[in-house]
Amino acid sequence: MMKLRLDLLEHLTDEDILEEVLANNHRYKPAPLFSKTGVGSLSSASTEERAQEEARSTARIQRATQRLKQTGAAGKHRSPPSTKP
């Protein structure tokens, strides 16, 4: 079972997202009335595309984990928020 790392989401950059968008853009097929409906579909990926997607995903997780470690070290020195009213 895969565990979703929500703690890494805040460490994604615009460049990380753009990389994935551009890598999959060729698979996107807008519906005939896309301008009116805003609906489209994503065609299936080939085996090679899946392997490339896995490699990009692994690299993206490593980058986000590194960013988490960098900012996490700085965040550990902060005092916790007060619970007093």
Secondary structure, DSSP 8 states (H G I E B T S, - for coil): -----GGGGGG--HHHHHHHHHHHGGGEEE-TTHHHH--EEE----HHHHHHHHHHHHHHHHHHHHHHHHHHHHHTTS-------
